[in-house]
Amino acid sequence: PDRPPQHRVIVSDVTTEKLGELLVDNPRGMLYYVDELTLWFGSHDAYSKGAGGRDRGYALQAYDGGPTDMDRIGRGTVSIPNFSYSLMGTTQPDKIKAMLSKMTDDGLMQRFCTIETPARSRPGLEDRVPDPATVAAYEDTIRGLWALKPAQGRTVVTFSPEADAIRREFFGWVNRVASTDGLPAMLRGHLSKWEGLWPRLCLVYHCYGATGASMWPTDVPISALTAGRVTSLMQRFLLPQALRFYTETVAAADPVYLIAKKVAGMILANGSMRITNRDLQRGVNAWRAAQDWQKTSVIGMLRESGWLTGTDTRRTTGADSGWSVSPKVHTLFAQRAAAERLRRAEGVETLRELRDAAAGR
């Protein structure tokens, strides 16, 4: 007898080969949910002793979807009509930093939309009793979306002229931002994916609205209201999240970034208008331990960020090498400078207390 289909909505622990078999029976896709995201990254090629990035390649392919074939000696040929699935998981920033330091930058990380949740101790985050009406409306919407099945000849969703105008304007903005040299390379790579992400989110919003209005999604085009809402979501919510992730969490995995941050803190704390290599040797412990190429990269990063100016051409590691500090730094970061001085003073006082306690004073 024919093998019965394996209808699934969510998977959480599955190999790439088994995932392909499941997608044969679930062409509309599935949600791959993992409680610890780093386990999903670590599972790639788990059974090939790390030889190659085959599983990562399939993960990259799944972002765009489409038909694919898997040819295996034991399993034969598995023809998948749509190799596509959504991935959702959680992890801690420290684990992401450790993982990124060992991961090849093949664009896989940039395909994620990252969201950092605030600490539970923040005011206003207390647990509340769920609103029954909201829960019921959500469940009805999910049932309505699940009931949608592509109909013959009714599979294409179009944009209204007004929505298409918003699309062109938004794509122009994305291209300008993504081509800015001053942004981190991984952030620019993430933003380059937004031209594909925007219409996907528009389709999600559109289907949600059509389901609520008891209409078939192809009966009406995507409206300017929907396009505007998606644009607002991406610019006002996803963009700040991406900036935080790629300029803080990801950058923190780079030792050059960490040293540059220490140097910037010293500049603010001392109110320096000019720094020399001797100043850095005395004031930044990480600078003393850094290699020459790292020091050169740190100075280059601070130059590109507008912190350091001048045309000093002497070697970065020379004892008398010096760089001028932009006056704008002390104006723009006046509050940060005060906080940095307070932090350093508290550190000195705490160290003094520890020394006194150790000496019995």
The 8 nearest C-alpha neighbors of each residue, nearest first, counted from 0:
[[1, 2, 3, 4, 5, 24, 23, 20],
 [2, 0, 3, 4, 5, 24, 23, 20],
 [1, 3, 0, 4, 5, 24, 20, 23],
 [2, 4, 1, 5, 0, 6, 24, 21],
 [5, 3, 24, 6, 2, 21, 25, 23],
 [6, 4, 24, 7, 21, 3, 25, 23],
 [5, 7, 4, 25, 24, 8, 21, 22],
 [8, 6, 9, 5, 25, 29, 10, 21],
 [7, 9, 29, 30, 10, 6, 28, 25],
 [10, 8, 30, 29, 31, 7, 11, 32],
 [11, 9, 31, 12, 32, 30, 8, 13],
 [10, 12, 32, 33, 31, 13, 9, 34],
 [13, 11, 10, 14, 33, 31, 32, 39],
 [12, 14, 18, 17, 11, 15, 10, 16],
 [15, 13, 17, 16, 18, 12, 42, 43],
 [14, 16, 18, 17, 19, 54, 13, 57],
 [17, 15, 19, 18, 14, 20, 69, 13],
 [18, 16, 20, 19, 14, 15, 13, 21],
 [17, 19, 15, 21, 16, 20, 14, 13],
 [18, 20, 22, 16, 17, 21, 15, 23],
 [21, 19, 17, 23, 18, 22, 16, 77],
 [22, 20, 18, 23, 19, 24, 25, 17],
 [21, 23, 25, 19, 24, 20, 26, 18],
 [24, 22, 79, 20, 21, 25, 26, 80],
 [25, 23, 22, 21, 4, 5, 26, 6],
 [24, 26, 22, 27, 23, 28, 6, 21],
 [27, 25, 28, 81, 22, 23, 24, 80],
 [26, 28, 25, 29, 81, 22, 83, 84],
 [29, 27, 84, 26, 83, 25, 22, 30],
 [30, 28, 84, 8, 9, 85, 31, 27],
 [29, 31, 9, 85, 84, 86, 32, 8],
 [30, 32, 86, 10, 11, 9, 85, 87],
 [33, 31, 87, 11, 88, 86, 30, 10],
 [34, 32, 88, 11, 35, 36, 87, 31],
 [33, 35, 88, 89, 36, 32, 90, 11],
 [36, 34, 89, 90, 33, 37, 38, 88],
 [37, 35, 88, 38, 39, 89, 90, 33],
 [36, 38, 40, 39, 35, 41, 90, 98],
 [39, 37, 41, 36, 40, 35, 42, 33],
 [40, 38, 42, 36, 37, 41, 33, 43],
 [41, 39, 37, 38, 42, 43, 36, 55],
 [40, 42, 38, 39, 43, 37, 45, 44],
 [41, 43, 45, 39, 40, 38, 44, 14],
 [44, 42, 54, 45, 41, 40, 55, 39],
 [43, 45, 47, 46, 49, 54, 42, 52],
 [46, 44, 42, 43, 47, 48, 49, 41],
 [45, 47, 44, 48, 49, 43, 42, 50],
 [46, 48, 44, 49, 50, 45, 51, 43],
 [49, 47, 50, 46, 45, 44, 51, 43],
 [50, 48, 47, 44, 51, 45, 52, 46],
 [51, 49, 48, 47, 52, 44, 53, 46],
 [52, 50, 53, 49, 44, 47, 54, 48],
 [51, 53, 55, 54, 56, 44, 50, 43],
 [54, 52, 56, 55, 51, 57, 44, 43],
 [55, 53, 57, 43, 56, 52, 44, 58],
 [56, 54, 58, 52, 57, 53, 59, 43],
 [55, 57, 53, 59, 54, 58, 52, 60],
 [56, 58, 60, 54, 59, 55, 61, 53],
 [59, 57, 55, 61, 56, 60, 54, 62],
 [60, 58, 56, 57, 61, 62, 107, 55],
 [59, 61, 57, 58, 62, 63, 56, 64],
 [62, 60, 83, 64, 58, 63, 59, 82],
 [61, 63, 60, 59, 64, 83, 58, 84],
 [64, 62, 61, 60, 65, 83, 59, 82],
 [65, 63, 83, 61, 82, 62, 81, 60],
 [64, 66, 81, 82, 67, 80, 63, 83],
 [67, 65, 80, 81, 79, 82, 64, 68],
 [66, 68, 79, 78, 82, 65, 80, 69],
 [69, 67, 78, 77, 79, 70, 76, 66],
 [70, 68, 77, 76, 71, 78, 67, 16],
 [69, 71, 76, 75, 68, 77, 72, 74],
 [70, 72, 75, 74, 73, 76, 69, 77],
 [73, 71, 75, 74, 70, 76, 69, 77],
 [72, 74, 71, 75, 70, 76, 77, 16],
 [73, 75, 71, 72, 76, 70, 77, 16],
 [74, 76, 71, 72, 70, 73, 77, 69],
 [77, 75, 70, 69, 71, 78, 74, 68],
 [76, 78, 69, 68, 79, 70, 75, 20],
 [79, 77, 68, 67, 76, 80, 69, 23],
 [78, 80, 23, 67, 66, 81, 68, 82],
 [81, 79, 66, 26, 78, 23, 82, 65],
 [82, 80, 65, 66, 26, 79, 83, 64],
 [83, 81, 64, 61, 65, 66, 79, 67],
 [84, 82, 64, 61, 28, 81, 62, 65],
 [83, 85, 28, 29, 30, 61, 86, 31],
 [84, 86, 30, 31, 29, 87, 83, 28],
 [87, 85, 31, 30, 32, 84, 88, 33],
 [88, 86, 32, 31, 33, 85, 89, 30],
 [89, 87, 33, 36, 34, 32, 35, 86],
 [88, 90, 36, 35, 34, 91, 87, 33],
 [89, 91, 35, 36, 92, 94, 37, 88],
 [90, 92, 94, 93, 95, 89, 35, 96],
 [93, 91, 95, 94, 96, 248, 90, 115],
 [94, 92, 96, 95, 91, 97, 248, 90],
 [95, 93, 97, 96, 91, 92, 98, 90],
 [94, 96, 92, 98, 93, 97, 99, 91],
 [97, 95, 252, 93, 99, 94, 98, 249],
 [96, 98, 94, 100, 95, 99, 93, 252],
 [97, 99, 95, 96, 100, 101, 94, 102],
 [100, 98, 102, 96, 101, 97, 95, 252],
 [99, 101, 97, 98, 102, 252, 96, 253],
 [102, 100, 99, 98, 103, 97, 96, 104],
 [103, 101, 99, 100, 98, 104, 105, 97],
 [102, 104, 105, 101, 99, 100, 106, 107],
 [103, 105, 106, 102, 107, 108, 185, 99],
 [104, 106, 107, 103, 108, 102, 109, 59],
 [107, 105, 109, 108, 104, 110, 188, 59],
 [108, 106, 109, 110, 105, 59, 104, 111],
 [107, 109, 110, 106, 111, 104, 105, 189],
 [110, 108, 189, 106, 111, 107, 188, 185],
 [109, 111, 108, 107, 189, 106, 112, 192],
 [112, 110, 109, 108, 113, 107, 189, 86],
 [111, 113, 114, 110, 237, 241, 109, 240],
 [112, 114, 111, 241, 240, 115, 244, 237],
 [115, 113, 240, 116, 112, 237, 241, 244],
 [114, 116, 117, 113, 240, 244, 243, 92],
 [115, 117, 114, 118, 119, 240, 113, 91],
 [118, 116, 119, 115, 121, 120, 124, 114],
 [117, 119, 120, 121, 116, 124, 115, 122],
 [120, 118, 121, 124, 117, 125, 122, 116],
 [119, 121, 118, 122, 124, 117, 125, 123],
 [120, 122, 119, 118, 124, 123, 117, 125],
 [123, 121, 124, 120, 125, 119, 118, 117],
 [122, 124, 125, 121, 120, 126, 119, 127],
 [125, 123, 122, 121, 119, 126, 120, 118],
 [124, 126, 123, 127, 122, 119, 120, 121],
 [127, 125, 124, 128, 123, 129, 119, 122],
 [128, 126, 129, 125, 124, 130, 123, 131],
 [127, 129, 130, 126, 131, 125, 134, 133],
 [130, 128, 131, 127, 134, 133, 132, 126],
 [129, 131, 133, 132, 134, 128, 135, 127],
 [132, 130, 134, 133, 135, 129, 136, 128],
 [131, 133, 135, 134, 130, 136, 137, 129],
 [134, 132, 136, 130, 135, 131, 137, 129],
 [133, 135, 131, 137, 136, 132, 138, 130],
 [134, 136, 138, 132, 137, 133, 131, 139],
 [137, 135, 133, 139, 134, 138, 132, 140],
 [138, 136, 140, 134, 135, 139, 133, 141],
 [137, 139, 141, 135, 140, 136, 134, 142],
 [140, 138, 136, 142, 137, 141, 143, 135],
 [141, 139, 143, 137, 138, 142, 144, 136],
 [140, 142, 138, 144, 143, 139, 145, 137],
 [143, 141, 145, 139, 140, 144, 146, 138],
 [144, 142, 140, 146, 141, 145, 210, 139],
 [143, 145, 141, 146, 147, 142, 140, 210],
 [144, 146, 142, 143, 147, 141, 148, 140],
 [145, 147, 143, 144, 142, 148, 141, 210],
 [148, 146, 144, 145, 143, 149, 215, 210],
 [147, 149, 150, 146, 145, 144, 27, 154],
 [150, 148, 154, 151, 147, 153, 152, 155],
 [149, 151, 153, 152, 148, 154, 147, 215],
 [152, 150, 153, 149, 154, 148, 155, 217],
 [151, 153, 154, 150, 155, 149, 217, 156],
 [154, 152, 150, 151, 155, 217, 149, 156],
 [153, 155, 149, 152, 150, 156, 217, 151],
 [156, 154, 153, 217, 157, 152, 216, 149],
 [157, 155, 217, 220, 154, 216, 158, 221],
 [156, 158, 220, 221, 155, 159, 217, 219],
 [159, 157, 221, 220, 162, 163, 160, 222],
 [158, 160, 162, 220, 161, 222, 221, 163],
 [161, 159, 163, 162, 164, 158, 223, 222],
 [162, 160, 164, 223, 159, 163, 165, 222],
 [163, 161, 223, 165, 159, 164, 160, 226],
 [162, 164, 166, 160, 165, 161, 158, 159],
 [163, 165, 161, 167, 166, 162, 160, 168],
 [164, 166, 162, 168, 163, 167, 169, 161],
 [167, 165, 163, 169, 164, 168, 170, 162],
 [168, 166, 170, 164, 169, 165, 171, 163],
 [167, 169, 165, 171, 166, 170, 164, 172],
 [170, 168, 172, 166, 171, 167, 165, 173],
 [171, 169, 173, 167, 172, 168, 166, 174],
 [172, 170, 168, 174, 169, 173, 167, 175],
 [171, 173, 169, 175, 170, 174, 176, 168],
 [174, 172, 170, 176, 175, 171, 177, 169],
 [173, 175, 177, 171, 172, 176, 170, 178],
 [176, 174, 172, 178, 173, 177, 171, 179],
 [175, 177, 173, 179, 178, 174, 172, 187],
 [176, 178, 187, 174, 179, 175, 190, 173],
 [177, 179, 175, 176, 174, 180, 187, 182],
 [180, 178, 176, 181, 177, 182, 175, 187],
 [179, 181, 182, 178, 183, 184, 177, 187],
 [180, 182, 179, 183, 303, 304, 184, 178],
 [181, 183, 180, 179, 184, 187, 186, 177],
 [184, 182, 186, 185, 187, 181, 246, 245],
 [183, 185, 187, 186, 188, 182, 180, 181],
 [186, 184, 188, 187, 183, 189, 109, 245],
 [187, 185, 189, 183, 188, 184, 245, 190],
 [188, 186, 177, 190, 184, 189, 185, 191],
 [187, 189, 185, 191, 186, 190, 184, 109],
 [188, 190, 109, 186, 191, 187, 192, 185],
 [191, 189, 187, 192, 193, 188, 177, 186],
 [190, 192, 188, 189, 193, 177, 187, 194],
 [193, 191, 190, 189, 194, 195, 196, 110],
 [192, 194, 196, 195, 190, 191, 197, 189],
 [195, 193, 192, 196, 197, 170, 191, 198],
 [194, 196, 193, 192, 197, 198, 199, 191],
 [195, 197, 193, 199, 194, 198, 200, 192],
 [196, 198, 200, 199, 195, 194, 193, 201],
 [199, 197, 201, 200, 196, 202, 195, 194],
 [200, 198, 202, 196, 201, 197, 203, 195],
 [199, 201, 203, 197, 202, 198, 204, 196],
 [200, 202, 198, 204, 199, 203, 205, 226],
 [201, 203, 205, 199, 200, 204, 206, 198],
 [204, 202, 200, 206, 205, 201, 207, 199],
 [205, 203, 207, 201, 202, 206, 200, 208],
 [204, 206, 202, 208, 207, 203, 201, 209],
 [207, 205, 209, 203, 208, 204, 216, 210],
 [206, 208, 204, 210, 205, 209, 203, 211],
 [207, 209, 205, 211, 206, 210, 204, 212],
 [210, 208, 214, 206, 212, 211, 216, 207],
 [211, 209, 213, 207, 212, 208, 143, 206],
 [210, 212, 208, 209, 213, 207, 140, 214],
 [211, 213, 209, 210, 214, 208, 207, 215],
 [214, 212, 210, 211, 209, 215, 208, 143],
 [215, 213, 209, 212, 210, 216, 218, 211],
 [214, 216, 218, 217, 209, 213, 210, 219],
 [217, 215, 209, 218, 206, 214, 219, 156],
 [218, 216, 156, 219, 215, 153, 155, 220],
 [217, 219, 215, 216, 214, 220, 156, 153],
 [218, 220, 217, 216, 221, 215, 156, 157],
 [221, 219, 157, 158, 159, 222, 156, 217],
 [220, 222, 158, 159, 205, 157, 225, 219],
 [223, 221, 224, 225, 162, 159, 220, 226],
 [222, 224, 162, 226, 161, 225, 227, 221],
 [225, 223, 227, 222, 226, 228, 162, 221],
 [224, 226, 228, 222, 227, 223, 229, 221],
 [227, 225, 223, 229, 228, 224, 162, 201],
 [228, 226, 230, 224, 225, 229, 223, 231],
 [227, 229, 231, 225, 230, 226, 232, 224],
 [230, 228, 232, 226, 231, 227, 201, 233],
 [231, 229, 227, 233, 232, 228, 234, 226],
 [230, 232, 228, 234, 229, 233, 235, 227],
 [233, 231, 229, 236, 230, 235, 234, 228],
 [232, 234, 237, 230, 231, 236, 235, 238],
 [233, 235, 238, 231, 232, 236, 230, 237],
 [234, 236, 232, 231, 233, 238, 237, 239],
 [237, 235, 232, 238, 233, 239, 234, 240],
 [236, 238, 233, 240, 239, 241, 234, 235],
 [237, 239, 241, 234, 240, 236, 233, 242],
 [240, 238, 242, 241, 237, 236, 243, 235],
 [239, 241, 237, 243, 238, 242, 114, 244],
 [240, 242, 238, 244, 243, 239, 245, 237],
 [243, 241, 239, 240, 245, 244, 246, 238],
 [242, 244, 240, 241, 247, 246, 245, 239],
 [243, 245, 248, 241, 242, 247, 246, 249],
 [244, 246, 249, 242, 247, 186, 243, 248],
 [245, 247, 250, 243, 242, 244, 249, 248],
 [248, 246, 250, 243, 244, 251, 245, 249],
 [249, 247, 244, 251, 250, 245, 92, 246],
 [250, 248, 245, 251, 252, 247, 244, 96],
 [249, 251, 247, 252, 246, 253, 248, 256],
 [250, 252, 248, 253, 249, 247, 257, 256],
 [251, 253, 96, 250, 249, 100, 254, 97],
 [252, 254, 251, 256, 250, 255, 257, 100],
 [255, 253, 257, 256, 258, 252, 251, 293],
 [256, 254, 258, 253, 257, 297, 293, 259],
 [255, 257, 259, 253, 254, 258, 250, 260],
 [256, 258, 254, 260, 255, 259, 251, 261],
 [257, 259, 261, 255, 260, 256, 285, 254],
 [260, 258, 256, 262, 297, 261, 257, 263],
 [259, 261, 263, 257, 258, 262, 256, 264],
 [260, 262, 258, 264, 259, 263, 265, 257],
 [263, 261, 259, 265, 264, 260, 258, 266],
 [264, 262, 260, 266, 265, 261, 259, 267],
 [265, 263, 261, 267, 262, 266, 268, 260],
 [264, 266, 268, 262, 263, 267, 269, 261],
 [265, 267, 263, 271, 264, 269, 268, 270],
 [268, 266, 336, 270, 264, 265, 269, 263],
 [267, 269, 340, 265, 336, 266, 339, 270],
 [270, 268, 271, 266, 267, 265, 340, 336],
 [271, 269, 267, 268, 266, 272, 329, 336],
 [272, 270, 266, 269, 273, 274, 324, 267],
 [271, 273, 324, 323, 270, 274, 326, 325],
 [274, 272, 323, 324, 271, 322, 275, 321],
 [275, 273, 321, 322, 278, 323, 271, 276],
 [276, 274, 321, 278, 277, 320, 319, 322],
 [275, 277, 279, 278, 320, 318, 280, 319],
 [276, 278, 280, 275, 279, 318, 281, 319],
 [279, 277, 275, 281, 276, 280, 282, 274],
 [278, 280, 282, 276, 283, 281, 277, 286],
 [279, 281, 277, 287, 278, 282, 283, 276],
 [280, 282, 278, 279, 283, 277, 284, 287],
 [281, 283, 279, 280, 278, 284, 265, 262],
 [284, 282, 279, 286, 285, 280, 281, 262],
 [283, 285, 286, 287, 282, 288, 280, 281],
 [284, 286, 288, 287, 283, 258, 289, 261],
 [287, 285, 289, 283, 284, 288, 280, 279],
 [288, 286, 280, 284, 285, 289, 283, 279],
 [287, 289, 285, 286, 290, 284, 280, 283],
 [290, 288, 286, 287, 293, 285, 294, 291],
 [289, 291, 293, 292, 294, 288, 286, 287],
 [290, 292, 294, 293, 295, 316, 289, 315],
 [293, 291, 295, 294, 290, 296, 289, 297],
 [294, 292, 296, 290, 295, 291, 255, 289],
 [295, 293, 297, 291, 296, 292, 298, 290],
 [294, 296, 292, 298, 293, 297, 315, 299],
 [295, 297, 299, 293, 294, 298, 300, 292],
 [298, 296, 294, 300, 259, 299, 295, 255],
 [297, 299, 301, 295, 300, 296, 302, 294],
 [300, 298, 296, 302, 297, 301, 303, 295],
 [301, 299, 297, 303, 302, 298, 296, 304],
 [300, 302, 304, 298, 306, 299, 303, 307],
 [303, 301, 307, 299, 305, 304, 300, 306],
 [302, 304, 300, 305, 301, 299, 181, 306],
 [303, 305, 301, 302, 306, 300, 181, 307],
 [306, 304, 302, 303, 307, 301, 325, 308],
 [307, 305, 301, 325, 304, 302, 324, 328],
 [308, 306, 324, 302, 323, 305, 325, 301],
 [309, 307, 323, 324, 325, 302, 322, 306],
 [308, 310, 323, 311, 322, 307, 324, 302],
 [309, 311, 312, 308, 322, 323, 313, 321],
 [310, 312, 313, 309, 322, 321, 320, 314],
 [313, 311, 310, 314, 320, 315, 309, 321],
 [314, 312, 311, 320, 315, 317, 321, 319],
 [313, 315, 317, 316, 320, 312, 295, 311],
 [316, 314, 317, 295, 320, 313, 294, 276],
 [315, 317, 314, 318, 291, 276, 320, 294],
 [318, 316, 320, 314, 319, 315, 276, 313],
 [317, 319, 276, 277, 320, 316, 275, 315],
 [320, 318, 317, 321, 275, 276, 277, 313],
 [321, 319, 317, 275, 276, 318, 313, 315],
 [322, 320, 275, 274, 319, 276, 311, 273],
 [323, 321, 274, 273, 309, 307, 275, 311],
 [322, 324, 273, 308, 307, 309, 272, 325],
 [325, 323, 307, 272, 273, 306, 308, 326],
 [324, 326, 327, 306, 307, 328, 308, 323],
 [327, 325, 328, 329, 324, 330, 272, 306],
 [328, 326, 330, 325, 329, 331, 306, 332],
 [329, 327, 326, 331, 330, 325, 332, 306],
 [328, 330, 332, 333, 327, 331, 326, 267],
 [331, 329, 327, 333, 328, 332, 326, 334],
 [330, 332, 328, 329, 333, 327, 334, 335],
 [331, 333, 335, 329, 334, 330, 328, 336],
 [334, 332, 336, 330, 335, 329, 331, 337],
 [335, 333, 337, 336, 332, 338, 331, 339],
 [334, 336, 332, 338, 333, 337, 339, 267],
 [335, 337, 267, 339, 333, 334, 338, 268],
 [338, 336, 334, 340, 339, 335, 341, 333],
 [337, 339, 335, 341, 336, 340, 342, 334],
 [340, 338, 336, 342, 341, 337, 268, 335],
 [339, 341, 268, 343, 337, 342, 338, 344],
 [340, 342, 338, 344, 339, 343, 345, 337],
 [343, 341, 339, 345, 340, 344, 338, 346],
 [342, 344, 346, 340, 345, 341, 339, 347],
 [343, 345, 341, 347, 346, 342, 340, 348],
 [344, 346, 348, 342, 343, 347, 349, 341],
 [347, 345, 343, 349, 344, 348, 350, 342],
 [346, 348, 344, 350, 345, 349, 351, 343],
 [349, 347, 351, 345, 350, 346, 344, 352],
 [350, 348, 352, 346, 351, 347, 345, 353],
 [349, 351, 353, 347, 352, 348, 346, 354],
 [352, 350, 348, 354, 349, 353, 355, 347],
 [353, 351, 349, 355, 350, 354, 356, 348],
 [354, 352, 356, 350, 351, 355, 357, 349],
 [353, 355, 357, 351, 356, 352, 358, 350],
 [354, 356, 360, 358, 352, 357, 353, 351],
 [357, 355, 359, 353, 358, 354, 360, 352],
 [356, 358, 354, 355, 359, 353, 360, 352],
 [357, 359, 355, 356, 360, 354, 353, 352],
 [360, 358, 356, 357, 355, 354, 353, 352],
 [359, 355, 358, 356, 357, 354, 352, 353]]
